[in-house]
Amino acid sequence: MIKEIEIVCPPGQQDDQEVLKRLSAAALNISPQKVTGVQVYKRSIDARGRRVVYRMQVKVYIDEAHHPETYTQQYPNVKDGKPVIIVGAGPAGLFAALQCIEMGLKPIIIERGKAVKDRRRDLANINKQGLVNPESNYCFGEGGAGTYSDGKLYTRSTKRGDVNAVLKTFVAHGATEDILVDARPHIGTNKLPQIITAIRETILQAGGEVLFDAKVTELLVQFDKIGGVKLASGEVLKANAVILATGHSARDVFEMLRRQGILMEAKPFALGVRIEHPQEIIDRAQYHCEVRDEALPPSYYNLVEQVDGRGVFSFCMCPGGIIAPCATEADEIVVNGWSPSKRNNPFANSGTVVQINMEDVKGDNADPFKMLDFQHSIEQLAFKAGGGKLVAPAQRMVDFVNGRLSIDLPENSYLPGTKSIELKEVLPDWINDRLRNALPMFGKKMKGYYTNEAILVGVESRTSSPIKIPRDKETFQHPQIAGLFPCGEGAGYAGGIISAAIDGINCAVAAGKII
């Protein structure tokens, strides 16, 4: 017999099978000896009361053998299968490739950047010397932006596809089974490279291809049908289906589409700063204690307010994390955040951004580059304000709200360095003022949040793509070009690792129907 129930467990005991058996038996009013196993399928931290606990949805096995599930996956050999070209080796591209293999199609992934391990030297140059390689950075390269900028797997895109299937694929390639049960699953930047490498090996062993340092410069289109792609090397690759999964920062891809007269649209996005606190401040506020129990993970937060008709909200919150320089060109500042799997750094950071609608930005709404040009102009202002070498403009939180220059800046995790300026020199008034109004409101919601111990680092600008590449809702194909499948974050259809992976799967399924 199997019963599904909820149990409440003290921190530190959530992985102890004997404790879980005892708690389950007590909840069911049966002898602990009758419980042969407990399988957790959902786990979350409840910090609403004075005592922080884990709430766990479990399957209790009573007088019945419990055989833990295994997550190995088998794929057919597709070496001689029909080709599908996939541009980009981020989560959308990688999961599109795996889905192609399942359907007997041969994926050919084209990645402008380097293999995941080879990216490390370029990231070191960014952090230590402020030097940006436009082809290999935090955004470009195997695994995409998610590989070295976190690995959060939380998503609200549960209706688009099978989230659990994506999570199981990560587990099959080396992720811990915790991601299958945690309410806010997270792999960790330190673990993602090995997992991404394992996914690539699966693709290669099944007969797929992965080309690194290979940049698409032209889509081959004839009679409104895709025929393949041309690379910067001059090489031509032919296929009747091309999945365009290039990420939200591949501006040259947008330029390529414009040169070829391929339809795009400007899209609203959000822009602001990344805010960092000492992690202990967030822990005290969320766990209602002076010192966090070592059995509890560093705490996170999620904050949102409406200010003058626009949403102001936290985004991509990184407990125990680091602020990273994510520029893709030499003359811009872009910041993001990531956490290692243990989330054991002393700071907590989060993007804190203002919703930007089309009417907020001057220009022709019919110009697909209207919002991108605005985004880029703010990033260039931030670079000039920082003085070069990816030094970022920054200000203490209370100083920012009160409109005064910070005399000094607190210790922080942004490795290229920070420079004290008034952020109103970088942010437009209508963004600056909404942030100034929202932060004290956030402080009322979360004790200790509104403090001069917190630093605002500019600018958080790559929250989503400022351009949308349209596609048919049913066929997933571009309305002008049969066989072209705009996909993932860069096309405007995803907002994180899981949603991008699901979109990649959906595009691959659609591609399979036309080949």
C-alpha positions in Angstrom: 0.0 0.0 0.0 1.2 3.5 -0.8 -0.2 6.6 0.9 0.5 10.2 0.0 0.7 12.6 2.9 2.4 15.8 4.1 4.8 15.7 7.0 6.7 18.5 8.8 10.4 17.9 9.5 12.9 19.9 11.6 15.9 21.3 9.6 18.8 18.9 9.4 16.7 15.8 9.4 15.0 16.2 6.0 17.2 13.5 4.4 17.2 11.0 7.2 15.0 8.0 6.1 14.5 6.8 9.7 13.2 10.1 10.8 10.9 10.3 7.8 9.6 6.8 8.5 8.9 7.7 12.1 7.1 11.0 11.2 5.1 9.3 8.5 4.0 6.5 10.8 2.9 9.0 13.4 0.9 10.9 10.8 -0.8 7.7 9.7 -1.2 6.4 13.2 0.6 3.1 12.4 3.6 1.3 13.7 7.0 2.6 12.3 7.8 -1.1 11.5 5.1 -1.1 8.9 6.7 1.7 6.9 9.2 0.2 4.5 10.2 3.4 2.7 9.4 7.1 2.3 9.8 8.9 -1.0 9.8 12.7 -0.9 8.3 14.3 -4.1 8.0 18.0 -3.0 9.9 19.9 -0.3 9.8 23.5 0.8 10.9 25.6 3.8 8.2 27.1 5.9 9.5 30.2 7.8 6.1 31.7 8.6 6.1 30.7 12.3 8.7 31.1 15.0 10.1 27.6 14.3 11.4 27.1 10.7 10.5 23.7 9.3 10.5 21.7 6.1 7.1 20.9 4.7 7.3 17.7 2.7 4.9 15.9 0.4 5.8 12.2 0.6 4.7 8.8 -0.6 4.7 6.3 2.3 5.3 2.6 1.4 3.4 0.4 3.9 4.3 -3.3 3.9 5.5 -2.9 0.4 9.0 -2.9 -1.2 10.3 0.5 -2.1 12.6 0.6 -5.1 14.1 4.0 -5.7 13.7 5.4 -9.2 16.7 5.4 -11.6 17.3 8.2 -14.1 19.5 6.8 -16.8 18.4 7.6 -20.3 18.9 5.7 -23.5 19.1 7.4 -26.9 19.1 5.9 -30.4 21.9 6.4 -32.9 21.0 9.1 -35.4 24.3 9.4 -37.3 22.5 8.8 -40.6 19.3 10.6 -39.6 17.9 13.7 -41.3 19.7 16.8 -40.1 18.3 19.6 -38.0 20.5 22.7 -37.5 20.4 24.2 -34.1 22.0 27.6 -33.7 23.1 28.0 -30.0 24.2 25.6 -27.3 22.3 27.0 -24.4 19.5 25.1 -22.7 17.1 25.6 -25.5 19.6 24.3 -28.1 20.8 21.4 -26.0 17.4 20.1 -25.1 16.2 20.7 -28.7 19.1 18.4 -29.7 18.2 15.7 -27.2 14.6 15.8 -28.4 15.7 15.5 -32.1 17.7 12.4 -31.2 14.7 10.9 -29.5 12.8 11.3 -32.7 15.5 9.8 -34.9 16.8 13.2 -36.3 20.4 14.3 -36.4 21.0 17.5 -34.5 23.9 19.7 -35.7 24.6 22.4 -33.0 26.4 25.5 -34.1 27.9 27.5 -31.2 29.8 30.7 -31.7 31.6 30.3 -28.4 33.9 27.7 -26.8 33.3 24.4 -25.0 32.3 24.9 -21.4 35.7 24.3 -19.8 37.5 26.4 -22.4 35.4 29.4 -21.4 37.0 29.7 -18.0 40.1 31.6 -19.2 37.9 34.2 -20.9 35.8 34.6 -17.7 39.0 35.0 -15.7 40.1 37.8 -18.1 36.7 39.5 -17.6 36.9 39.4 -13.8 40.5 40.2 -13.3 41.4 42.4 -16.2 38.1 43.8 -17.4 38.7 42.3 -20.9 35.6 41.1 -22.8 36.0 38.5 -25.6 32.9 39.1 -27.7 32.6 35.5 -28.7 33.3 33.9 -25.3 32.0 35.4 -22.1 29.3 34.9 -19.5 26.6 34.9 -22.2 28.3 33.1 -25.1 29.6 29.6 -25.2 28.5 26.0 -24.4 25.6 26.0 -22.0 24.7 29.6 -22.7 24.3 32.3 -20.0 23.0 29.8 -17.4 26.2 27.8 -17.2 28.4 30.3 -15.4 25.7 32.6 -14.1 23.8 30.3 -11.8 21.7 27.3 -12.6 18.4 28.2 -11.0 15.7 25.8 -12.1 12.6 27.5 -10.6 10.0 28.2 -13.3 6.3 29.1 -13.6 6.2 27.7 -17.2 4.5 24.5 -16.0 1.9 24.6 -18.8 4.3 24.7 -21.7 5.8 21.2 -21.2 7.0 18.5 -18.8 9.2 20.3 -16.2 9.9 17.1 -14.4 11.2 15.5 -17.6 13.7 18.3 -17.9 14.8 17.9 -14.3 15.2 14.2 -14.7 17.4 14.8 -17.7 19.7 17.0 -15.6 19.8 14.3 -12.9 20.6 11.6 -15.6 23.6 13.8 -16.5 24.9 14.4 -13.0 22.7 16.8 -11.1 21.6 15.7 -7.6 18.1 14.3 -7.1 17.3 17.2 -4.8 16.3 19.3 -7.8 13.4 16.9 -8.3 11.8 17.7 -4.9 12.9 21.2 -3.8 10.4 24.0 -4.3 13.1 26.2 -5.7 15.6 23.8 -7.3 19.1 25.0 -8.0 22.1 23.2 -9.5 24.9 25.7 -8.8 27.5 27.2 -11.1 30.2 25.0 -9.8 28.3 21.8 -10.9 26.8 22.9 -14.2 29.9 22.7 -16.4 30.2 18.9 -15.8 26.5 18.4 -16.4 26.6 20.4 -19.7 29.7 18.5 -20.8 27.8 15.2 -20.1 24.8 16.4 -22.2 27.2 17.2 -25.0 28.7 13.7 -24.8 25.3 12.2 -25.0 24.6 14.1 -28.2 27.9 13.1 -29.7 27.6 9.5 -28.7 24.2 9.3 -30.4 25.6 10.6 -33.6 24.8 14.3 -33.3 27.4 17.0 -34.0 28.5 20.0 -32.0 30.6 22.7 -33.7 32.4 25.3 -31.5 33.8 28.6 -32.6 31.4 28.5 -35.5 29.3 31.6 -36.1 26.3 31.8 -38.4 26.4 34.8 -40.6 23.5 34.1 -43.0 20.3 32.0 -43.2 20.0 30.3 -46.5 16.4 31.0 -47.7 14.9 30.2 -51.1 11.2 30.5 -52.1 10.4 31.4 -48.5 11.8 28.1 -47.2 14.9 27.6 -45.1 17.7 25.6 -46.7 20.5 25.8 -44.2 23.0 28.3 -42.9 26.3 29.9 -43.9 29.1 30.3 -41.3 31.7 33.0 -40.9 34.3 30.5 -42.3 32.4 30.4 -45.5 31.2 26.8 -44.9 27.6 26.0 -45.8 25.5 23.6 -43.9 22.2 22.4 -45.4 19.0 21.3 -43.6 15.3 21.8 -44.0 14.8 22.9 -40.4 16.8 25.5 -38.5 16.1 26.1 -34.8 17.4 29.6 -33.9 18.2 29.4 -30.1 20.9 32.1 -29.8 20.0 33.7 -26.5 19.0 37.3 -25.5 22.4 38.9 -26.0 23.3 37.8 -29.6 22.7 41.3 -31.1 24.7 40.4 -34.2 22.0 37.7 -34.9 19.3 40.4 -34.8 21.5 42.5 -37.2 21.7 39.5 -39.5 18.0 39.1 -39.6 17.6 42.8 -40.3 20.0 42.6 -43.2 18.0 39.7 -44.7 14.7 41.4 -44.2 13.4 38.9 -41.8 10.5 40.1 -39.6 11.2 41.1 -35.9 9.4 43.1 -33.3 10.4 45.4 -30.5 9.5 43.9 -27.1 9.1 45.3 -23.6 11.6 44.2 -21.0 12.8 45.4 -17.6 15.9 47.3 -16.4 17.4 48.4 -13.1 20.3 47.5 -10.8 21.6 44.5 -8.9 21.3 44.9 -5.1 23.6 43.1 -2.7 23.2 42.7 1.0 25.2 40.7 3.6 23.5 37.3 3.6 23.1 37.5 7.3 20.7 40.4 7.0 18.4 38.4 4.6 18.7 35.3 6.9 17.6 37.4 10.0 14.7 38.8 8.2 13.4 35.6 6.6 14.2 33.1 9.4 13.3 35.5 12.3 16.5 34.7 14.1 19.8 36.4 15.0 21.9 33.5 13.5 20.8 31.1 10.8 20.6 27.5 11.8 23.5 25.7 10.0 21.0 23.1 8.9 19.1 25.7 6.9 20.2 27.0 3.5 20.9 30.8 3.0 17.5 32.4 2.6 16.1 34.1 -0.5 13.4 36.8 -1.0 10.9 37.8 -3.7 9.7 41.4 -3.7 7.3 43.4 -5.9 5.6 46.7 -5.9 3.5 48.8 -8.3 5.0 52.4 -8.6 3.4 54.9 -10.9 1.8 52.3 -13.0 4.9 50.1 -13.5 6.0 47.0 -11.7 9.2 47.2 -9.7 10.4 43.7 -8.7 13.3 41.5 -7.6 14.6 39.2 -10.2 17.1 36.2 -10.2 17.7 36.3 -6.5 21.1 34.7 -5.6 21.5 33.6 -1.9 25.1 33.2 -1.0 26.0 34.5 -4.4 28.3 36.7 -6.5 27.6 39.6 -8.8 29.1 38.9 -12.2 30.1 41.1 -15.2 28.1 39.9 -18.1 28.9 42.4 -20.9 29.3 41.0 -24.4 31.0 44.0 -25.8 34.0 46.0 -24.6 32.2 49.4 -24.0 29.3 48.3 -21.8 28.5 47.3 -18.2 26.0 44.5 -17.7 25.6 42.8 -14.3 24.0 39.5 -13.3 24.2 37.2 -10.4 25.0 33.5 -9.6 25.4 31.1 -6.7 27.5 28.0 -6.2 25.6 24.9 -5.2 26.3 25.4 -1.5 25.4 29.1 -1.7 28.1 29.7 0.9 29.4 33.2 -0.1 28.8 36.0 2.5 26.5 38.1 0.2 23.0 37.8 -1.2 22.2 39.7 -4.5 19.2 40.2 -6.7 18.3 42.1 -9.8 15.9 44.8 -8.9 14.3 46.2 -12.0 11.5 48.4 -13.4 9.1 47.2 -16.1 9.6 49.1 -19.3 6.8 49.4 -21.8 6.9 50.5 -25.4 5.5 54.0 -24.6 8.3 54.6 -22.1 11.0 54.8 -24.7 11.1 57.4 -27.5 11.1 56.2 -31.0 9.1 54.4 -33.6 7.2 51.4 -32.2 7.6 49.8 -35.7 11.4 49.8 -35.3 12.3 46.4 -34.0 15.5 47.8 -32.6 13.9 50.5 -30.5 14.1 48.8 -27.2 17.5 47.2 -27.9 19.0 50.5 -28.7 17.7 51.9 -25.5 19.1 49.0 -23.5 22.5 49.4 -25.1 22.6 53.1 -24.5 22.1 52.6 -20.8 24.8 49.9 -20.7 27.3 52.3 -22.4 26.4 55.1 -20.0 27.2 52.7 -17.1 30.5 51.8 -18.7 31.5 55.5 -19.0 30.4 56.2 -15.4 32.5 53.4 -14.1 35.6 54.7 -15.9 36.5 51.5 -17.8 37.8 48.0 -17.3 34.2 46.9 -16.4 34.3 48.9 -13.1 30.6 49.3 -12.3 28.8 52.4 -11.0 27.4 51.8 -7.5 25.7 53.5 -4.6 24.6 52.6 -1.1 20.9 52.0 -0.9 19.8 54.7 1.5 22.1 57.2 -0.2 20.5 56.3 -3.5 17.0 56.9 -2.1 18.0 60.2 -0.5 19.9 61.4 -3.6 23.4 61.7 -2.1 26.7 60.4 -3.3 28.1 57.6 -1.1 31.3 58.6 0.6 32.4 55.0 0.4 31.1 51.7 -0.7 30.6 48.5 1.3 32.7 45.4 0.6 30.9 43.5 -2.2 31.3 40.5 -4.5 31.7 42.3 -7.9 35.3 41.4 -8.8 36.2 44.0 -11.5 35.4 46.7 -8.8 32.8 49.4 -8.1 32.9 53.2 -8.3 30.8 55.5 -6.2 28.5 57.6 -8.3 24.9 58.8 -8.2 23.1 56.2 -10.2 20.7 58.9 -11.5 23.6 59.8 -13.9 23.0 56.4 -15.6 19.4 55.6 -15.1 16.6 57.6 -16.7 14.5 59.6 -14.3 11.4 57.4 -14.7 13.4 54.3 -13.8 15.5 56.0 -11.1 12.4 57.6 -9.3 10.4 54.3 -9.3 13.4 52.5 -7.8 13.8 55.2 -5.1 10.1 54.9 -4.2 10.1 51.1 -4.2 13.1 50.4 -1.9 11.6 51.8 1.3 8.4 49.9 0.5 10.4 46.7 0.2 12.0 47.6 3.6 8.5 47.7 5.2 7.8 44.2 3.8 11.1 42.7 4.9 12.8 43.9 8.1 16.4 45.0 7.6 16.2 45.2 3.8 16.3 49.0 3.6 19.8 49.7 4.8 22.9 51.5 3.8 24.8 48.2 4.2 23.2 47.3 0.9 24.9 48.3 -2.4 23.2 49.0 -5.7 25.4 48.0 -8.7 24.4 49.1 -12.2 23.1 48.0 -14.5 20.9 44.9 -14.6 19.7 45.2 -18.2 19.5 41.7 -19.7 16.4 40.5 -17.9 14.9 39.3 -21.2 15.3 39.9 -24.9 14.3 43.4 -26.1 13.4 41.9 -29.5 10.9 39.2 -30.4 11.2 37.0 -33.4 7.6 36.1 -34.3 6.4 32.6 -34.9 3.1 30.8 -35.5 1.5 29.5 -32.3 0.7 26.1 -33.8 3.7 25.3 -36.0 6.4 27.3 -34.1 7.7 28.5 -37.6 8.5 32.0 -38.5 5.6 33.5 -40.5 7.8 34.4 -43.4 10.1 31.4 -43.6 9.0 27.7 -43.5 11.4 25.6 -41.5 12.8 28.4 -39.4 12.0 28.0 -35.7 12.7 31.0 -33.4 13.4 29.5 -30.0 14.2 30.3 -26.4 15.1 33.6 -24.6 16.6 35.3 -27.6 13.4 35.0 -29.6 11.3 36.1 -26.7 9.7 32.8 -25.7 11.5 31.9 -22.5 12.9 33.4 -19.3 15.2 30.9 -17.6 16.9 27.5 -18.0 13.7 25.4 -17.6 11.4 27.5 -19.8 14.2 27.7 -22.4 14.7 23.9 -22.3 11.0 23.3 -22.7 10.8 25.7 -25.6 13.7 23.9 -27.2 11.9 20.6 -26.9 8.7 22.0 -28.3 10.6 23.5 -31.3 12.3 20.2 -32.0 8.9 18.4 -31.9 7.6 21.0 -34.4 10.6 20.6 -36.6 10.1 16.8 -36.7 6.7 17.3 -38.2 8.0 19.0 -41.3 11.1 16.9 -42.1 
